[in-house]
Amino acid sequence: MNAHNADWEVERASAERAFVAVRYALGHRRAQLLAGLADPCPSAHRLAEALGHTDRNRRARSLAAELKPIVEALDKTRVTCR
């Protein structure tokens, strides 16, 4: 695997985890979390499993870890209206 492919795989995994996290935040659960991803990467599967854990605190920590970079990116690109 060359560096370009490795970078693409990292970006893909990050985007897929963000997709799963946002779907969870929007109320989707279980298999619905991965719906729309043609061939979800292993880390997206792991996140979907973590978000299905019976312990609420574990679910919350998993979700927060994935939503934090999304919120930070949105905060950096915030457009202010006057």
C-alpha positions as CSV (number, residue, x, y, z in Angstrom):
1,M,0.0,0.0,0.0
2,N,1.5,3.4,-0.9
3,A,1.2,6.5,1.1
4,H,-1.7,7.9,-0.9
5,N,-3.8,4.8,-0.4
6,A,-2.9,4.8,3.3
7,D,-4.0,8.4,3.7
8,W,-7.2,7.7,1.8
9,E,-8.0,4.7,4.1
10,V,-7.5,6.9,7.2
11,E,-9.8,9.6,5.7
12,R,-12.4,7.0,4.7
13,A,-12.4,5.4,8.2
14,S,-12.7,8.9,9.9
15,A,-15.6,9.9,7.6
16,E,-17.4,6.6,8.1
17,R,-17.1,6.8,11.9
18,A,-18.4,10.4,11.7
19,F,-21.3,9.1,9.6
20,V,-22.1,6.5,12.2
21,A,-21.9,8.9,15.1
22,V,-24.1,11.5,13.4
23,R,-26.7,8.8,12.5
24,Y,-26.7,7.7,16.2
25,A,-27.2,11.3,17.3
26,L,-30.1,11.6,14.9
27,G,-31.8,8.6,16.5
28,H,-30.7,5.6,14.4
29,R,-29.8,2.4,16.1
30,R,-28.2,-1.0,15.4
31,A,-27.9,-1.9,11.8
32,Q,-29.4,1.5,10.8
33,L,-26.1,3.1,11.9
34,L,-24.2,1.5,9.0
35,A,-27.0,1.8,6.4
36,G,-25.8,3.9,3.5
37,L,-22.2,2.7,3.7
38,A,-21.5,0.2,0.9
39,D,-18.7,-1.6,2.6
40,P,-18.1,-0.2,6.1
41,C,-14.6,-0.2,7.4
42,P,-13.7,-2.2,10.6
43,S,-13.6,1.0,12.8
44,A,-17.1,1.9,11.7
45,H,-18.3,-1.5,12.7
46,R,-16.5,-1.2,16.0
47,L,-18.2,2.1,16.7
48,A,-21.6,0.8,15.8
49,E,-21.0,-2.0,18.2
50,A,-19.8,0.4,20.9
51,L,-22.9,2.5,20.4
52,G,-25.0,-0.6,21.0
53,H,-23.4,-1.4,24.3
54,T,-25.7,-1.9,27.3
55,D,-23.8,0.5,29.5
56,R,-25.0,4.1,28.9
57,N,-21.7,5.6,30.0
58,R,-19.7,3.6,27.6
59,R,-22.1,4.6,24.7
60,A,-21.7,8.2,25.8
61,R,-17.9,8.1,25.8
62,S,-17.8,6.4,22.4
63,L,-20.2,8.9,20.9
64,A,-18.4,11.9,22.5
65,A,-15.0,10.7,21.2
66,E,-16.4,10.7,17.6
67,L,-18.4,13.8,17.8
68,K,-15.7,16.0,19.3
69,P,-13.6,16.3,16.1
70,I,-16.8,17.0,14.1
71,V,-17.8,19.8,16.5
72,E,-14.3,21.2,16.4
73,A,-14.2,21.3,12.6
74,L,-17.6,23.0,12.5
75,D,-16.5,25.5,15.1
76,K,-13.5,26.4,12.9
77,T,-15.6,27.0,9.9
78,R,-18.4,28.8,11.7
79,V,-20.0,31.6,9.6
80,T,-21.2,34.5,11.6
81,C,-24.3,36.5,10.4
82,R,-24.7,40.1,11.3
